[in-house]
Amino acid sequence: MNRKGFTLIELILTIIIVGIIASVAASVLMRGIDAYSLITNRKDALQHARVGMDRMVSELLLARNIDITYIASDHIGFFDFNGYATSFKLTTSYNTIDLYRGDDFLAGQVNLLHFTFYKQDNTTAIWPFDVRRTGIELTIQSIGGYGNVPLRTQVFPRNYMYTNFR
C-alpha cells in the first residue's frame, strides 16, 4: 500500500493541536494588551489630575485671603493675580463631570473635587476672610473604567506661608 499524504484523523488532530496553541497564545497576548491599556489609561488620568491640581495650587498660592470671595466644599471663588474674578468649579457636560477654572477646561472625568478651608487655629473656616489654609482633594476616573487617580494637597495663601502661619 502506498501512503502518500495524511489521513483525515491526522489532519483533525493537527487542527485541534494548532487551535489549542493559538487559544493559549491569544489569552497571553490579551492579558498583555489589557495591562498596557490599564497602565496607559491610568497614566493619562494621572497626568490630567496633576495638570488640574498644579493649576489650582499655583493660583491659590498667589491669592491672598482677602482675594478669596466664595468658599464651598466643591467650589472656590477668588480674584487672580491680575485682579480678575474667577473660580475653580465642576461642570457637567456630555455626561461627564469636568474641572474648570472660570471658562477654561482643566481636567475631565472628575469623580471628586473637595475643598476644606481652615482658620488660623486649624478649625474649619466658613467665611472667606478666615481662610488661612486650603485642603484640596481631586479624584479623576481613568478612561475605560480602569480605576480612580486621587490627589490631595494643602495650600497656604501667599500672605500666610509656613513661616508666618500662627
Summary of the structure (lengths in Angstrom):
residues: 166
radius of gyration: 27.4
end to end distance: 103.0
largest distance: 103.0
contacts: 461
relative contact order: 0.16
helix: 39%
strand: 34%
